[in-house]
């Protein structure tokens, strides 16, 4: 007889085990096949949020800033239909949507935010206020 290691798993895993054991994007409410990948980078002058969303148009996106919450969403619906003598031979519906939210620092110049969509990537530039920008190193003389 050999010993077999067994992990006791219930049919309903706990939130914490799923959160720490795996990818939280796959938790019951999320489908990562419709959730676009996002890159966020910081430079000395701004933050840039890049959303990978190929096959869309710039009019498909909605970008909002509410206090310090940046919300990016999209909703796209398509319907294709082929008829033959008044009967449906094929009818296809497609619905795709996503919503992503990010908390941004209060040091953002909200009046100067810009967004562009090129080659399947939505880029949102969030400029920093002057007081938030990194200052160059200064040499201080002793008097």
N, C-alpha and C positions, 0 to 999 in steps of 0.2 A: 504494500500500500504506500502511495506517495502523498505528501502533503501539498495542498494547493492553497495559495494565498487568496483570500476572499475579502473584498471590501464591501461592507454593508452599505448599500445605497438604497434609499427609499425611492418610490416612484416620483415623489415631489421633493427635489433637492432644495436645500435651504438657500436663501438669498446669498448668504455669506460664502457658502462653498462654491457657488457658481461665480460669485464676484472674484474670489481669490484664485480659484482653480482654472479659470478659462478666460476667454475673451468676453468682456462685458457687453460688447456690441451684439452678441448673439443671445443675450438674455431674452426671455420669452416675447418681449415687446418690440424687439429690433430685428430687422432683416438687413444684413449688411450688403445684400445684392443691390439694394436701392439707395443705400447710404453712401454718398460720395466721400472719397478720401480727402482729407484736409491737411495742408501744411501751414504752419504758422512760424514766421521768422521775424526776428527783431534786428533792426540795424540801428545805427546811432541816431538816425532822424525819424524812423517810423517803424510800425509793425506792418507786415504784409500777410494777409490770409489768402491762400490759394486753394480753390476748390476744384477737384477734377470732375468735370461734368461734360464729357464729350457728347456730341450729337444734339446739343441744345442750342437755343438762340438767346441772345441777351435779354429779349423780352420775356423769356420763360422764368426769369429770376425776380425775386422780391427781396430787397435788402433794407432792413430797418435798424435804427439805433434808438433804444429806449433807455434813457439814463446811461448806464454803462453796460447794457446788454445788447450785443450785436446779434441780430437774427437774420439768417439766410434761409430762404425757402424757395421752392419751385414746385409747380404743378403743371403737368403736361398730359393732355388727353388727345387721343387719335382714334379715328374710326375708319376702317376700310371695308368696303362692301362691293361684292361682285354679284350681279343679278343675271338670271337667264330666264326670259319669258315670265317675268313677274314673280318668280320664286327666288328665294335666297339659295344660292349655291355655296356662298361663303361670306361670312360677316365676322370681322375681327375688331375687337376693342382693345385699346391699350391705355392704361392709366399709370402714371408714374409721378411720385411726389416725394419730397423730403423736406425736413426742417432741421436746421442746426443752429444752436445758440452758443455764444461765447461771451464770457465776462471780460470786458476790456478795461484797462486802467483809466482812472479819471484824468490822467495826464494827456489824453488824446484831444487834438484839435477837431472837434466834431463838425465844424463848418467846412473843413478842408478834406474830408474823406472822399476818395475817388475809387471807382470800380471800372474794370475793363474785362471783356470776355474775348479771348483769342485762342485759337487752336485747341478748343475743348477745356480751357482752364479759365475759371473766373478768378480774377485777382482783385483784392480789396486792399487799398493802401490807407492806413490809419496814421497820419502824421502826428508826431509828438509835439506838445507845447514846448516853447523855448526853455522854460525852467526845468523840464524833464530831460532835456538832451544832455548827454555826457559832456562835461566841460574838459577842455584840453588841460594837460598837466601844467602847473605853474611852478616856477622856481621862486622861492621867497627868500629875500636877503635879510640877514640879521643886522639890525641897526645898533 
